[in-house]
Amino acid sequence: MFRRLALAAVLLAAAAAPAAAQCDTRFTLRNNSGSQVNEFYFGPSSNSNWGRDRLGENVLPNGRQVSFTPGGRGGAYDFKVVWASGETAELMRVNICEASEIIATPRGIQAR
């Protein structure tokens, strides 16, 4: 009996593992900082390179928002904002499966 329960637990855990790896990775960058965001970077925390500016030729004025859908799987992501003043803020190791908003504030950036 114990052997059957243990086997059932292992099978359930194995079946749930792929589902946990796949999640809704969409999120919105909301600018509530009082200043214009000129650049925005994000990527998996396992990648030490920020890559390209995700706003491209655009900027994000205060009070506006923009949505993103990162390709790939969920997990920990890092985020970086650069304001028009040149000041920057970083937010590291955010579980992209749990956060649906990245918010630029007067004190930095946060995830919700």
C-alpha positions in Angstrom: 0.0 0.0 0.0 2.8 2.5 1.0 4.6 1.6 -2.2 1.5 2.5 -4.3 1.1 5.8 -2.5 4.7 6.7 -3.0 4.5 5.8 -6.7 1.4 7.9 -7.1 3.1 10.9 -5.4 6.1 10.6 -7.8 3.8 10.4 -10.8 1.8 13.4 -9.7 4.9 15.5 -9.1 6.3 14.5 -12.5 3.1 15.4 -14.3 2.9 18.8 -12.5 6.6 19.7 -13.3 6.0 20.6 -17.0 2.9 22.6 -16.1 4.9 24.7 -13.6 7.5 25.4 -16.3 4.8 26.8 -18.6 3.1 29.9 -17.3 1.6 33.2 -18.4 4.7 35.4 -18.9 2.8 38.5 -20.1 3.3 41.6 -18.1 2.7 45.4 -18.2 5.3 48.1 -17.6 3.5 50.9 -15.9 5.1 54.3 -15.5 4.0 55.9 -12.2 7.4 57.6 -11.6 6.6 61.2 -12.5 9.3 61.1 -15.2 9.6 59.7 -18.7 11.1 56.3 -19.1 13.6 56.3 -22.0 14.8 52.7 -21.9 13.6 49.4 -20.5 15.5 46.1 -20.4 14.5 42.7 -19.2 15.6 39.1 -19.5 16.1 35.8 -17.6 18.2 36.2 -14.5 20.5 33.5 -15.8 21.6 35.9 -18.6 24.1 38.6 -17.4 23.7 40.7 -20.5 20.8 43.2 -20.6 20.5 42.9 -24.3 18.5 45.5 -26.3 16.3 48.3 -25.1 12.8 46.9 -25.3 11.2 50.3 -25.9 13.3 50.6 -29.0 12.8 54.1 -30.6 9.9 54.8 -28.2 9.7 56.2 -24.7 7.1 55.7 -22.0 5.7 59.0 -20.6 4.5 59.2 -17.0 1.1 57.8 -16.5 1.3 55.4 -19.5 1.9 51.7 -19.8 3.0 49.1 -22.4 2.6 45.4 -22.5 5.2 42.7 -23.2 5.1 39.0 -23.8 8.6 37.5 -23.3 9.2 34.3 -25.3 10.3 31.2 -23.5 9.5 29.8 -20.1 8.8 31.3 -16.8 11.3 31.7 -13.9 13.4 34.5 -12.5 13.7 37.7 -14.6 15.7 40.9 -14.1 14.4 44.3 -15.1 16.1 47.7 -15.6 14.6 51.1 -16.2 16.5 54.2 -17.5 14.7 57.6 -17.0 15.1 60.7 -19.2 17.5 62.1 -16.5 19.8 59.1 -17.0 19.1 57.6 -13.6 18.5 53.9 -13.5 16.8 51.3 -11.3 17.1 47.5 -11.4 14.9 44.8 -10.0 16.4 41.4 -9.9 15.1 37.8 -9.7 11.4 38.4 -10.2 9.3 35.3 -10.8 7.7 36.2 -14.1 5.0 33.6 -13.5 3.8 35.5 -10.5 4.2 39.1 -11.5 1.9 40.7 -14.1 3.1 44.4 -13.6 6.4 46.1 -13.4 5.9 49.5 -12.0 8.3 52.5 -12.3 7.8 54.6 -9.2 9.6 57.8 -7.9 11.7 55.4 -5.7 12.6 52.8 -8.3 10.8 49.8 -9.7 8.6 47.1 -8.2 6.8 44.0 -9.3 3.2 43.1 -8.6 
